[in-house]
Amino acid sequence: MLAESVQVVLFDAVGTVIYPQPSIADAYVDIGSRFIEDLDPDEVLRRFKLVFSRVFSAENAQSPVTESSTVESWRQVVEGTFPEFEDAEGALFQQLWDHFADSRSWGVYDDVAECFTRIRSQGLQIGIASNFDSRLERIVNLDPVLRQAEYVFHSAQLGWNKPAVGFCDGIGKRLGLQPNQIVLVGDRLDNDIQPALAAGWQGIWIDREEVGSAAPVPKGVQRIVTLNELF
């Protein structure tokens, strides 16, 4: 599965190697309920998805990002999810921000540990590459499995969100490798695999929800449903 030329295996974070625990919807309802009474979980999730897709759209990804602009983007998500609360950008936002900065709020998929061990046994390096911010560095460093990664790349550090060209270009320059020496494993075709292929990398789609089983896999895309299939 991995091309012979590959030297670094990069993994997207959320949905690929980690998942929120509890779910994002449950966390928003739990923390939001500290400030707002009678929240409707379904409505909270609907609002979150709507505002998230707008704030972090592919169109907006064409604008440079920084740590501070990332904070502001998430502030907009919280405000849009809880429009009935006038001070959503205050303590409510801060508690949500801190929650997702806590490594205990993230679980590591069961197949990650063995996958990382096998990659390292082949003399390859590991990296995490995600649309995230400096919180990702702490999450990775505090987890015994994830901290095996030699590299942690996030959009606030690189200056661009995926799928912008600058995301993969920035990683390529930092690694100092040829495109065919890099592979990205990710759970989204639009945000992970297409940008990787456009950069000349190998791209492997991990379809944990098996949504691709009901439709043809796009041409040129390699699909797996578990990280064990990388070998």
N, C-alpha and C positions, 0 to 999 in steps of 0.2 A: 504493500500500500504506500509506504513512504518511498519517495524517489531516492535512488542511490546517491544523488548529489546533495541531499539535504544534510545540513549541519546543525540547524536550529529548528526546533519544533515549538511553534507559538500556539497558545490556546487563548481563545476568548474567555472571559470570566463567567459572567452570569448566564446560566443555561448550558454552559459547556463544562466547566469544572466546579462551579459553586451554584447554590440556589438559596433563596431567602428562606429563613425559618424563624418565625412563621412566614406565611406568604406575604407579599407586598400589600395585598388587599387587607389581610387580617391585621398587619402592623399599622396600617393607616387608620383602620377602624378603632383598634385598641387605643392608640395614642390620641386620635382625634376625639374619642369619647371622654378623654380627660378634660376637654374644653367645650365640647358640644354635646348636648343631650339628644337621645333618640336618633342616632345616625342609622341610615339604611345602608347596610353593607353592599348591596347590589348597586345602589346609586353612587356610593363612594368609588367602587371599582369602575363604573361606567365613566364617571368624571375623570378619574385618574388616567384611564386609557386614552380618553379624548384629548386631554391637555398634554399628556406625555407625548403623544404622536405629533402634536402641533409644535411643542417646544423643541423636541429632538428630531424634527423632520429631516429628511435628506436635503431639502432646500436650505435649512438653517445650518446644516453641517458644512456648507460651503463658506461659512464665516469663521475666522480664527477664534479659538477659545483659550481661556486662561483658567487658573484656579478660581479667581474671583468671578469670572463670567459663568463658570459652572455652578458655583454657589447660587448666583442670581437665577440661573435657569431652573434649578431645583426649587428655589423660592417661588417662582412662577407656577411650577407644578403644584406645590402645596396650596398656594392661593387659589388656583383654579379648581382644585379638588374640594376645597372647603370654602366656597364663596360666601357662605352664610356667616362666617366668622371674620370679624373685622381685623383681628390681630393675628391672622394666620401666618404672617411673615415673622412673628415674634417667637414666643416660647414654643408654640406648636411646631413651627418649622425647625427650631433648634433641637427639639426632642426627636423629631423624625431624622434629622441629619445625624445626630449622635447615635441613634439606634442602628442606622445602616453603616456607621463607622465601626461598630462593635463586631469583632470577629465571631462572637457567639451568635450573632444574628444571621450567620451564613453557614450552611452545611456544605460539605464536600461530597460529591457523588462517589459512590462506592467503587467505581472502576478507575478512579484517578490515581490512587496510590500504586497499584500494580502497573499501570500505564507509565507513570513517571519512572518507576524502577527499571522497567524494560528499556525505556528510552536512554536512561543513563548507562545501562549495561552495554549499550551499543556505541557509547562514546559520543552521544549527541547532547546538545545543550537544550534547556527548556526555558521558555519565556511565557509570561502572561501578557496579553495585549488586549486592552478593553477600553470602551468609552466609559471612563471613570475619572476619578481625581485622586488626590494624595491619600484618601482613605484606603484605597486599594493596596497601597504599600504596607500599611499597618495590618490589614486583613491577611495578606500573604505572609508577612513576617511572623505573625503569631500562630500560624497553623503549621504543624509539623510536616504535613504532606506538601502544602503549597510552597513552603519556604525552600524546597529543593530547587525551585526555579532560579536560574542564574540572572534572569532579566524580568523586570516588571515595567511594562510600558502602559501609560494611560493617556487619554486625550488631553487632559489639562497640562500634562508634561510635554506632549508632542506639539500642542498648539492647534490640533485639528481633531474633530470627531470623525469616526468612520461614518459614511463611506467616502469621505473626502480623500483625494489623492495624497494630501499632505500627511495623513496618518501613516500609511504604509511607507511612503518615501522617507519620513522621519526615522522610522524603525530601521529601514535599510541602511541609511547613512550611519546610524549609531552602531549597527552591527558590523558594518564594513564588509558585507558579504554580497555575492552575486545573487540576483533574484532566484535562480534555480536552487540555491542553497537554503532557502527558507520555505517553510510550510506553515500555514495557519489552519487550525482546526476550530470551527465555530458552528454555532447552532442556527445562524441566520444566513440565508442565501444573499439577501440584499445588503446586509451590513458587514458580513464577514467574508463570504466566499467570492462574491463578485469583485470587491476591491482587491482581494488577494490575487485573483487571477489577472486582473488588470495590471497589477504591479509586476507580473511575471513569476509570482510565487506559485507553489502548489497549494491548492485549497481543498480542504476536506470538510464536508458538511456532516456534522453529527446531528442526526434527526432523532433525538431522544423521544419525541412524541409520535414518531413514525407517521408524520403527515405526508411524507413523500411516497408512502406505500400505495396511496390511492391515485397517484398521478405520475407520469413519466418524470424522471430526474433530468433536469436541464443538461444539454449536451456539454461535455467537458467537466462536469461536476462529479466528484467521487462522494458517495453517500455511505455513512455507517450509522448504526443505531446505538452502538456502545464503543467505548474507547478500546476495548479488547480487539476490535476488528482492525486496528491500525497495524497489527502484526500478523 
